Amino acid sequence: MGLSLKILQVKEFLEETIKILFYYKGRVIFSLSGVALGILSICVIITTIDGANKKAYEIFEALGPDSIMIFGGSERQRMAREKITTLTYEDAESIEKINGIYDITKAYSVRGLTLRYKDRKWQTNVIGSTENYFESYKWNLYMGTVFRKTDEVNAEPVCVIGYKVYDELFRGEDAIGKTIQIGKLPAKVIGVLQERGGAAGGPNIDDRVIMPLSTVTKKLSNEKRYLGVLRVKTSRDVDTTIEDIKTVLRRNHGIVGDQDDFTIRSSRDILQFMSVISGSLFLFLGTASIVALVVSGFVLANLFYLTIQERKKDIGIRRAYGASRRGILISFLFESVLITFLGGIMGIVLSVLLQGIFEKLFDIPMEFSFKVVVFAILFSCLTGTISGFKPALKASRIEPIEAIRG
Amino acid sequence: MIRLKGIKKSYFIGERELPILKGIDLTIESGELVIFMGVSGSGKTTLMNIIGLLDKQTEGEYFFMEKNVDGLDDENLAVLRNEYIGFVFQQFFLLPYLNALENVLIPIVYSKKNIKHPKEKAKQLLTRFGLAERTHNKPSQLSGGEQQRVAIARALINDPDLILADEPTGALDSKTGNEIMELFRMLNEEGKTIIVVTHDPKLAQFGKRLIRIEDGVISQDITS
């Protein structure tokens, strides 16, 4: 058999099927849009979860897998968003002495300060911290430099601003050496941090100002005793170190039992939190898309079933002219898979188009990948095969004489 | 080409047996033009369906192209139909979503024969039947006579040896019907074996051989 003939046959077959789809437009449009919606939501799930995971991983990477954060206030107080300061400089000193801890960043922040530059205004949180802050967060500079130990010792009015703040106040101009007004304090900008991007649904981490800890505690507030946050890095096991920190803090604060007035978090908690978020997202969107696909599969199967009666003669003719039962089964199955395949493509295209809107609207980063396309096409073809199988089987069982007699 | 030995066919309605064909012995040679004549319910269409490998007899033996086809499965029967037989029906049975040319090409999709340039061949056939201007028309835009000529072109595209026509003039006026019958005569002269099934006595004149079927048996077999 000539190869050219084979190609022609496949081409004819494909063209014929497409003509059939056009002839039965109504049915096809219903099924197509159902499948497209189902696939769209599958695409959104996968891209969103991938995006969230990537973001979580980035945060994890940035914080370092060996870092531990200590806040003032109990777990419950923190949940209620109360600002409780219980950590002292003495606590910091004691913690620093724990075996394995090689880095400690002290921080105290003042919230909701108004920044002014020329006629521009911006409200943000000012974090006072030690000079190792930048190194510890692995946060590189977009321009300028960081402050040094001497700035901390002298409580110099210098600041390093986050990219968001830079964008709001300077709009792309050179900021280094300029003086901005932080609350009532004039401060010189010495550096701008690189942009890191917002976490899913969370606050924008680029919206911050970092100053020497002493500048903040002496000139922006009057807090001599307490610290806000301590961040430490350990060379030993994270869980063991956390236990050690608990012991030290309970002793310092005179706590008996487990009524802690502090909260400890590790990078692992953040990762866990993110996976809980993406887990519930998966459950919700996953259910929605499975429902959409099952419903569209049912619609497809039923409309398909109905048309078989209508297409009895079509089947009879094809059988008389050399189509076997299997041939009919294959062509009907192909038709149904083609519908869902096209629906799947539509869903993918829609999700690409909507990606930008979703990202803006819900602040969810989406990670579109080849994997998504493969998944979507696989799922749509599967829907077509499953929902098309019974109707196709029925079609293939129609006897030619029965069909032609009609 | 066709040899039937003691062919019987019954339908069963519950327990009751309804005999349609009651013992048919018949031989048709290559190149014949045969008319099966009979009233409705005589069994002529059932006989044609068995000859056309669309139906199976209850009893008896059928040799098609010198080969016993009784034990063949669906797949093999489909191949034989495609390779050797072209069908023409009373209601034309063109597919509504395909144009004339595409309808003619239907058997090609299932063909295992190496037909060269099937599109050109389909165009030639349509041109020959006076439909050169109609190749891209849908069936709904064609008259009955035109539709039946498209159907005949479809029956011929795959170079079959045998053409089976079931009441091919039944849905046409007598003038157009005669034109269709003339077409069959012409094709027969070119070497095709043709069997036309009809209840219309006026068509008897077009055949070389007339077989009358009455109540499931052959009552008359005249070769002119």
Interface residues (C-beta under 8 A of the other chain):
Chain A: M1 G2 L5 L8 Q9 E12 F13 E15 E16 K19 I20 F22 Y23 K313 D314 G316 I317 R318 R319 A320 Y321 G322 A323 S324 R325 R326 G327 E399 P400 I401 I404
Chain B: N49 G52 L54 D55 D74 E75 L77 A78 V79 R81 N82 E83 F87 F89 Q91 F93 L95 P96 Y97 L98 E102 L105 I106 P107 I108 V109 Y110 S111 K112 N114 I115 P118 R154 N158
